[in-house]
């Protein structure tokens, strides 16, 4: 499966934001910031990654439905596994 250019651009922008968040978290830990602040930022980065994964999955699902309106049993099971991994 290949994502369309618009989705790729969106996903890359999201990942770059998360990359910046993680860099900020590293600096927070290095400077000895309060653990509550660090955990809050880790949680925010985690949610951003989850949303990015869902974006990729949703785009892939749309593409699969366009190409193959009636997914085979194996395809449906794989999609379910992917959704569960993002939990």
N, CA, C and O atoms as a printed pandas DataFrame, in Angstrom:
     atom_number atom_name residue_name chain_id  residue_number  x_coord  y_coord  z_coord
0              1         N          UNK        A               1    0.842   -1.177    0.000
1              2        CA          UNK        A               1    0.000    0.000    0.000
2              3         C          UNK        A               1    0.886    1.239    0.000
3              4         O          UNK        A               1    1.861    1.325    0.747
4              5         N          UNK        A               2    0.537    2.178   -0.835
5              6        CA          UNK        A               2    1.245    3.449   -0.895
6              7         C          UNK        A               2    0.268    4.544   -0.530
7              8         O          UNK        A               2   -0.838    4.610   -1.068
8              9         N          UNK        A               3    0.685    5.415    0.398
9             10        CA          UNK        A               3   -0.165    6.528    0.818
10            11         C          UNK        A               3   -0.102    7.643   -0.220
11            12         O          UNK        A               3    0.922    7.843   -0.874
12            13         N          UNK        A               4   -1.205    8.361   -0.358
13            14        CA          UNK        A               4   -1.217    9.495   -1.284
14            15         C          UNK        A               4   -0.313   10.614   -0.745
15            16         O          UNK        A               4   -0.010   10.664    0.448
16            17         N          UNK        A               5    0.103   11.495   -1.635
17            18        CA          UNK        A               5    1.061   12.549   -1.269
18            19         C          UNK        A               5    0.551   13.447   -0.145
19            20         O          UNK        A               5    1.324   13.849    0.724
20            21         N          UNK        A               6   -0.728   13.761   -0.155
21            22        CA          UNK        A               6   -1.297   14.634    0.888
22            23         C          UNK        A               6   -1.193   13.970    2.264
23            24         O          UNK        A               6   -0.851   14.618    3.253
24            25         N          UNK        A               7   -1.489   12.685    2.310
25            26        CA          UNK        A               7   -1.385   11.951    3.575
26            27         C          UNK        A               7    0.062   11.867    4.029
27            28         O          UNK        A               7    0.357   12.048    5.210
28            29         N          UNK        A               8    0.964   11.592    3.099
29            30        CA          UNK        A               8    2.391   11.507    3.439
30            31         C          UNK        A               8    2.860   12.829    4.033
31            32         O          UNK        A               8    3.557   12.844    5.048
32            33         N          UNK        A               9    2.477   13.943    3.403
33            34        CA          UNK        A               9    2.874   15.259    3.919
34            35         C          UNK        A               9    2.335   15.483    5.325
35            36         O          UNK        A               9    3.051   15.976    6.197
36            37         N          UNK        A              10    1.072   15.120    5.545
37            38        CA          UNK        A              10    0.454   15.280    6.865
38            39         C          UNK        A              10    1.159   14.413    7.908
39            40         O          UNK        A              10    1.474   14.883    9.002
40            41         N          UNK        A              11    1.402   13.161    7.569
41            42        CA          UNK        A              11    2.054   12.238    8.505
42            43         C          UNK        A              11    3.468   12.709    8.830
43            44         O          UNK        A              11    3.886   12.669    9.987
44            45         N          UNK        A              12    4.202   13.152    7.818
45            46        CA          UNK        A              12    5.565   13.639    8.069
46            47         C          UNK        A              12    5.558   14.874    8.962
47            48         O          UNK        A              12    6.408   15.005    9.842
48            49         N          UNK        A              13    4.614   15.773    8.746
49            50        CA          UNK        A              13    4.516   16.962    9.610
50            51         C          UNK        A              13    4.217   16.555   11.045
51            52         O          UNK        A              13    4.792   17.107   11.983
52            53         N          UNK        A              14    3.324   15.599   11.216
53            54        CA          UNK        A              14    2.993   15.130   12.557
54            55         C          UNK        A              14    4.215   14.486   13.226
55            56         O          UNK        A              14    4.499   14.738   14.397
56            57         N          UNK        A              15    4.923   13.660   12.470
57            58        CA          UNK        A              15    6.105   12.990   13.027
58            59         C          UNK        A              15    7.201   13.984   13.375
59            60         O          UNK        A              15    7.911   13.801   14.364
60            61         N          UNK        A              16    7.348   15.024   12.582
61            62        CA          UNK        A              16    8.359   16.045   12.897
62            63         C          UNK        A              16    7.996   16.796   14.176
63            64         O          UNK        A              16    8.872   17.153   14.964
64            65         N          UNK        A              17    6.701   17.034   14.377
65            66        CA          UNK        A              17    6.271   17.668   15.630
66            67         C          UNK        A              17    6.580   16.762   16.816
67            68         O          UNK        A              17    7.063   17.226   17.848
68            69         N          UNK        A              18    6.302   15.480   16.668
69            70        CA          UNK        A              18    6.589   14.529   17.741
70            71         C          UNK        A              18    8.091   14.469   17.990
71            72         O          UNK        A              18    8.536   14.391   19.135
72            73         N          UNK        A              19    8.859   14.506   16.924
73            74        CA          UNK        A              19   10.321   14.512   17.059
74            75         C          UNK        A              19   10.767   15.712   17.892
75            76         O          UNK        A              19   11.639   15.582   18.752
76            77         N          UNK        A              20   10.178   16.869   17.642
77            78        CA          UNK        A              20   10.476   18.059   18.438
78            79         C          UNK        A              20   10.056   17.894   19.884
79            80         O          UNK        A              20   10.766   18.310   20.800
80            81         N          UNK        A              21    8.886   17.278   20.088
81            82        CA          UNK        A              21    8.419   17.038   21.457
82            83         C          UNK        A              21    9.395   16.132   22.204
83            84         O          UNK        A              21    9.734   16.391   23.359
84            85         N          UNK        A              22    9.841   15.075   21.541
85            86        CA          UNK        A              22   10.761   14.131   22.187
86            87         C          UNK        A              22   12.081   14.823   22.511
87            88         O          UNK        A              22   12.659   14.593   23.573
88            89         N          UNK        A              23   12.556   15.662   21.608
89            90        CA          UNK        A              23   13.770   16.424   21.894
90            91         C          UNK        A              23   13.589   17.300   23.127
91            92         O          UNK        A              23   14.493   17.418   23.954
92            93         N          UNK        A              24   12.414   17.913   23.241
93            94        CA          UNK        A              24   12.125   18.729   24.407
94            95         C          UNK        A              24   12.076   17.909   25.682
95            96         O          UNK        A              24   12.531   18.353   26.736
96            97         N          UNK        A              25   11.520   16.710   25.582
97            98        CA          UNK        A              25   11.459   15.826   26.750
98            99         C          UNK        A              25   12.872   15.427   27.177
99           100         O          UNK        A              25   13.179   15.402   28.369
100          101         N          UNK        A              26   13.713   15.121   26.224
101          102        CA          UNK        A              26   15.110   14.771   26.541
102          103         C          UNK        A              26   15.778   15.914   27.289
103          104         O          UNK        A              26   16.457   15.701   28.294
104          105         N          UNK        A              27   15.581   17.129   26.789
105          106        CA          UNK        A              27   16.182   18.292   27.462
106          107         C          UNK        A              27   15.611   18.475   28.861
107          108         O          UNK        A              27   16.332   18.850   29.785
108          109         N          UNK        A              28   14.316   18.210   29.016
109          110        CA          UNK        A              28   13.693   18.317   30.340
110          111         C          UNK        A              28   14.332   17.339   31.321
111          112         O          UNK        A              28   14.645   17.704   32.454
112          113         N          UNK        A              29   14.523   16.108   30.888
113          114        CA          UNK        A              29   15.116   15.087   31.758
114          115         C          UNK        A              29   16.561   15.460   32.078
115          116         O          UNK        A              29   16.999   15.346   33.223
116          117         N          UNK        A              30   17.300   15.906   31.059
117          118        CA          UNK        A              30   18.703   16.282   31.272
118          119         C          UNK        A              30   18.843   17.437   32.254
119          120         O          UNK        A              30   19.811   17.505   33.012
120          121         N          UNK        A              31   17.868   18.347   32.234
121          122        CA          UNK        A              31   17.960   19.505   33.121
122          123         C          UNK        A              31   17.317   19.260   34.487
123          124         O          UNK        A              31   17.304   20.149   35.339
124          125         N          UNK        A              32   16.786   18.056   34.692
125          126        CA          UNK        A              32   16.241   17.717   35.997
126          127         C          UNK        A              32   14.876   18.293   36.280
127          128         O          UNK        A              32   14.546   18.561   37.435
128          129         N          UNK        A              33   14.070   18.490   35.245
129          130        CA          UNK        A              33   12.718   19.034   35.441
130          131         C          UNK        A              33   11.867   18.087   36.268
131          132         O          UNK        A              33   12.153   16.893   36.365
132          133         N          UNK        A              34   10.836   18.627   36.852
133          134        CA          UNK        A              34    9.913   17.874   37.692
134          135         C          UNK        A              34    9.322   16.698   36.915
135          136         O          UNK        A              34    8.954   16.831   35.748
136          137         N          UNK        A              35    9.239   15.550   37.580
137          138        CA          UNK        A              35    8.775   14.331   36.908
138          139         C          UNK        A              35    7.346   14.477   36.387
139          140         O          UNK        A              35    7.005   13.897   35.356
140          141         N          UNK        A              36    6.508   15.243   37.085
141          142        CA          UNK        A              36    5.133   15.437   36.611
142          143         C          UNK        A              36    5.110   16.144   35.263
143          144         O          UNK        A              36    4.321   15.793   34.385
144          145         N          UNK        A              37    5.973   17.137   35.102
145          146        CA          UNK        A              37    6.050   17.847   33.829
146          147         C          UNK        A              37    6.549   16.923   32.720
147          148         O          UNK        A              37    6.045   16.954   31.597
148          149         N          UNK        A              38    7.544   16.103   33.051
149          150        CA          UNK        A              38    8.098   15.168   32.063
150          151         C          UNK        A              38    7.027   14.165   31.639
151          152         O          UNK        A              38    6.845   13.909   30.449
152          153         N          UNK        A              39    6.323   13.602   32.616
153          154        CA          UNK        A              39    5.287   12.612   32.304
154          155         C          UNK        A              39    4.184   13.231   31.454
155          156         O          UNK        A              39    3.673   12.595   30.532
156          157         N          UNK        A              40    3.819   14.462   31.763
157          158        CA          UNK        A              40    2.791   15.145   30.980
158          159         C          UNK        A              40    3.225   15.268   29.517
159          160         O          UNK        A              40    2.424   15.042   28.610
160          161         N          UNK        A              41    4.478   15.621   29.291
161          162        CA          UNK        A              41    4.971   15.763   27.926
162          163         C          UNK        A              41    5.113   14.413   27.220
163          164         O          UNK        A              41    4.852   14.305   26.022
164          165         N          UNK        A              42    5.522   13.393   27.960
165          166        CA          UNK        A              42    5.596   12.050   27.380
166          167         C          UNK        A              42    4.201   11.600   26.955
167          168         O          UNK        A              42    4.029   11.017   25.885
168          169         N          UNK        A              43    3.222   11.871   27.789
169          170        CA          UNK        A              43    1.844   11.512   27.468
170          171         C          UNK        A              43    1.370   12.240   26.206
171          172         O          UNK        A              43    0.724   11.637   25.350
172          173         N          UNK        A              44    1.681   13.507   26.092
173          174        CA          UNK        A              44    1.281   14.291   24.916
174          175         C          UNK        A              44    1.939   13.735   23.653
175          176         O          UNK        A              44    1.289   13.618   22.614
176          177         N          UNK        A              45    3.218   13.395   23.737
177          178        CA          UNK        A              45    3.924   12.838   22.582
178          179         C          UNK        A              45    3.338   11.484   22.201
179          180         O          UNK        A              45    3.194   11.168   21.020
180          181         N          UNK        A              46    3.001   10.689   23.210
181          182        CA          UNK        A              46    2.408    9.378   22.963
182          183         C          UNK        A              46    1.065    9.515   22.241
183          184         O          UNK        A              46    0.787    8.791   21.285
184          185         N          UNK        A              47    0.246   10.442   22.705
185          186        CA          UNK        A              47   -1.059   10.667   22.046
186          187         C          UNK        A              47   -0.868   11.141   20.610
187          188         O          UNK        A              47   -1.604   10.729   19.713
188          189         N          UNK        A              48    0.114   12.000   20.394
189          190        CA          UNK        A              48    0.381   12.485   19.037
190          191         C          UNK        A              48    0.812   11.338   18.125
191          192         O          UNK        A              48    0.404   11.280   16.965
192          193         N          UNK        A              49    1.629   10.434   18.639
193          194        CA          UNK        A              49    2.027    9.270   17.850
194          195         C          UNK        A              49    0.835    8.366   17.560
195          196         O          UNK        A              49    0.691    7.855   16.449
196          197         N          UNK        A              50   -0.012    8.171   18.555
197          198        CA          UNK        A              50   -1.213    7.354   18.351
198          199         C          UNK        A              50   -2.092    7.953   17.256
199          200         O          UNK        A              50   -2.570    7.236   16.376
200          201         N          UNK        A              51   -2.303    9.259   17.310
201          202        CA          UNK        A              51   -3.130    9.922   16.291
202          203         C          UNK        A              51   -2.489    9.803   14.912
203          204         O          UNK        A              51   -3.192    9.657   13.912
204          205         N          UNK        A              52   -1.176    9.863   14.853
205          206        CA          UNK        A              52   -0.487    9.713   13.575
206          207         C          UNK        A              52   -0.680    8.300   13.038
207          208         O          UNK        A              52   -0.936    8.113   11.848
208          209         N          UNK        A              53   -0.557    7.315   13.910
209          210        CA          UNK        A              53   -0.792    5.939   13.484
210          211         C          UNK        A              53   -2.202    5.736   12.969
211          212         O          UNK        A              53   -2.411    5.055   11.965
212          213         N          UNK        A              54   -3.172    6.327   13.654
213          214        CA          UNK        A              54   -4.556    6.224   13.193
214          215         C          UNK        A              54   -4.745    6.901   11.845
215          216         O          UNK        A              54   -5.514    6.424   11.010
216          217         N          UNK        A              55   -4.052    8.002   11.631
217          218        CA          UNK        A              55   -4.131    8.708   10.333
218          219         C          UNK        A              55   -3.623    7.807    9.212
219          220         O          UNK        A              55   -4.245    7.712    8.154
220          221         N          UNK        A              56   -2.495    7.148    9.448
221          222        CA          UNK        A              56   -1.933    6.233    8.449
222          223         C          UNK        A              56   -2.907    5.083    8.208
223          224         O          UNK        A              56   -3.178    4.722    7.063
224          225         N          UNK        A              57   -3.421    4.520    9.269
225          226        CA          UNK        A              57   -4.328    3.390    9.154
226          227         C          UNK        A              57   -5.610    3.774    8.426
227          228         O          UNK        A              57   -6.085    3.026    7.571
228          229         N          UNK        A              58   -6.168    4.921    8.751
229          230        CA          UNK        A              58   -7.398    5.375    8.096
230          231         C          UNK        A              58   -7.166    5.606    6.608
231          232         O          UNK        A              58   -8.005    5.241    5.785
232          233         N          UNK        A              59   -6.037    6.207    6.260
233          234        CA          UNK        A              59   -5.727    6.441    4.849
234          235         C          UNK        A              59   -5.562    5.113    4.127
235          236         O          UNK        A              59   -6.032    4.949    3.001
236          237         N          UNK        A              60   -4.897    4.170    4.773
237          238        CA          UNK        A              60   -4.722    2.857    4.165
238          239         C          UNK        A              60   -6.046    2.140    3.983
239          240         O          UNK        A              60   -6.271    1.484    2.966
240          241         N          UNK        A              61   -6.912    2.265    4.962
241          242        CA          UNK        A              61   -8.227    1.639    4.866
242          243         C          UNK        A              61   -9.030    2.238    3.715
243          244         O          UNK        A              61   -9.666    1.509    2.953
244          245         N          UNK        A              62   -9.002    3.557    3.589
245          246        CA          UNK        A              62   -9.713    4.208    2.476
246          247         C          UNK        A              62   -9.184    3.701    1.141
247          248         O          UNK        A              62   -9.956    3.418    0.225
248          249         N          UNK        A              63   -7.880    3.591    1.040
249          250        CA          UNK        A              63   -7.278    3.127   -0.210
250          251         C          UNK        A              63   -7.683    1.676   -0.492
251          252         O          UNK        A              63   -8.030    1.331   -1.621
252          253         N          UNK        A              64   -7.637    0.841    0.533
253          254        CA          UNK        A              64   -8.034   -0.565    0.360
254          255         C          UNK        A              64   -9.483   -0.681   -0.092
255          256         O          UNK        A              64   -9.806   -1.505   -0.947
256          257         N          UNK        A              65  -10.354    0.143    0.481
257          258        CA          UNK        A              65  -11.767    0.093    0.115
258          259         C          UNK        A              65  -11.986    0.546   -1.320
259          260         O          UNK        A              65  -12.866    0.028   -2.007
260          261         N          UNK        A              66  -11.193    1.509   -1.780
261          262        CA          UNK        A              66  -11.308    1.950   -3.175
262          263         C          UNK        A              66  -10.853    0.849   -4.122
263          264         O          UNK        A              66  -11.470    0.615   -5.162
264          265         N          UNK        A              67   -9.774    0.181   -3.755
265          266        CA          UNK        A              67   -9.198   -0.828   -4.637
266          267         C          UNK        A              67   -9.937   -2.154   -4.556
267          268         O          UNK        A              67  -10.039   -2.868   -5.553
268          269         N          UNK        A              68  -10.448   -2.488   -3.391
269          270        CA          UNK        A              68  -11.075   -3.788   -3.157
270          271         C          UNK        A              68  -12.249   -3.584   -2.197
271          272         O          UNK        A              68  -12.081   -3.707   -0.984
272          273         N          UNK        A              69  -13.448   -3.270   -2.734
273          274        CA          UNK        A              69  -14.577   -2.939   -1.877
274          275         C          UNK        A              69  -14.938   -4.017   -0.853
275          276         O          UNK        A              69  -15.464   -3.693    0.212
276          277         N          UNK        A              70  -14.675   -5.258   -1.144
277          278        CA          UNK        A              70  -15.011   -6.355   -0.232
278          279         C          UNK        A              70  -13.713   -7.012    0.229
279          280         O          UNK        A              70  -13.232   -7.941   -0.420
280          281         N          UNK        A              71  -13.124   -6.533    1.365
281          282        CA          UNK        A              71  -11.846   -7.082    1.793
282          283         C          UNK        A              71  -11.933   -8.564    2.126
283          284         O          UNK        A              71  -12.926   -9.042    2.675
284          285         N          UNK        A              72  -10.875   -9.271    1.782
285          286        CA          UNK        A              72  -10.794  -10.694    2.111
286          287         C          UNK        A              72  -10.685  -10.838    3.627
287          288         O          UNK        A              72  -10.313   -9.890    4.319
288          289         N          UNK        A              73  -11.005  -12.009    4.133
289          290        CA          UNK        A              73  -10.959  -12.257    5.572
290          291         C          UNK        A              73   -9.603  -11.953    6.169
291          292         O          UNK        A              73   -9.518  -11.378    7.254
292          293         N          UNK        A              74   -8.538  -12.329    5.476
293          294        CA          UNK        A              74   -7.183  -12.069    5.967
294          295         C          UNK        A              74   -6.914  -10.569    6.056
295          296         O          UNK        A              74   -6.290  -10.103    7.010
296          297         N          UNK        A              75   -7.386   -9.808    5.057
297          298        CA          UNK        A              75   -7.190   -8.358    5.070
298          299         C          UNK        A              75   -7.921   -7.725    6.254
299          300         O          UNK        A              75   -7.379   -6.840    6.917
300          301         N          UNK        A              76   -9.124   -8.166    6.516
301          302        CA          UNK        A              76   -9.900   -7.616    7.623
302          303         C          UNK        A              76   -9.225   -7.952    8.947
303          304         O          UNK        A              76   -9.145   -7.100    9.832
304          305         N          UNK        A              77   -8.746   -9.165    9.092
305          306        CA          UNK        A              77   -8.061   -9.558   10.329
306          307         C          UNK        A              77   -6.799   -8.724   10.523
307          308         O          UNK        A              77   -6.489   -8.320   11.644
308          309         N          UNK        A              78   -6.070   -8.464    9.443
309          310        CA          UNK        A              78   -4.860   -7.648    9.541
310          311         C          UNK        A              78   -5.200   -6.223    9.970
311          312         O          UNK        A              78   -4.499   -5.647   10.802
312          313         N          UNK        A              79   -6.263   -5.648    9.413
313          314        CA          UNK        A              79   -6.690   -4.305    9.812
314          315         C          UNK        A              79   -7.060   -4.275   11.294
315          316         O          UNK        A              79   -6.715   -3.330   12.003
316          317         N          UNK        A              80   -7.746   -5.287   11.751
317          318        CA          UNK        A              80   -8.095   -5.348   13.177
318          319         C          UNK        A              80   -6.850   -5.417   14.042
319          320         O          UNK        A              80   -6.785   -4.759   15.080
320          321         N          UNK        A              81   -5.862   -6.201   13.635
321          322        CA          UNK        A              81   -4.608   -6.284   14.397
322          323         C          UNK        A              81   -3.908   -4.931   14.447
323          324         O          UNK        A              81   -3.368   -4.539   15.481
324          325         N          UNK        A              82   -3.921   -4.223   13.323
325          326        CA          UNK        A              82   -3.283   -2.910   13.286
326          327         C          UNK        A              82   -3.979   -1.937   14.220
327          328         O          UNK        A              82   -3.316   -1.197   14.947
328          329         N          UNK        A              83   -5.315   -1.927   14.211
329          330        CA          UNK        A              83   -6.053   -1.060   15.128
330          331         C          UNK        A              83   -5.718   -1.374   16.569
331          332         O          UNK        A              83   -5.505   -0.468   17.374
332          333         N          UNK        A              84   -5.671   -2.654   16.898
333          334        CA          UNK        A              84   -5.386   -3.053   18.287
334          335         C          UNK        A              84   -3.980   -2.669   18.714
335          336         O          UNK        A              84   -3.753   -2.390   19.891
336          337         N          UNK        A              85   -3.041   -2.649   17.794
337          338        CA          UNK        A              85   -1.668   -2.243   18.143
338          339         C          UNK        A              85   -1.611   -0.786   18.571
339          340         O          UNK        A              85   -0.727   -0.401   19.336
340          341         N          UNK        A              86   -2.537    0.024   18.092
341          342        CA          UNK        A              86   -2.549    1.442   18.418
342          343         C          UNK        A              86   -3.261    1.734   19.730
343          344         O          UNK        A              86   -3.304    2.886   20.162
344          345         N          UNK        A              87   -3.813    0.727   20.365
345          346        CA          UNK        A              87   -4.494    0.927   21.645
346          347         C          UNK        A              87   -3.529    1.323   22.702
347          348         O          UNK        A              87   -3.922    1.535   23.849
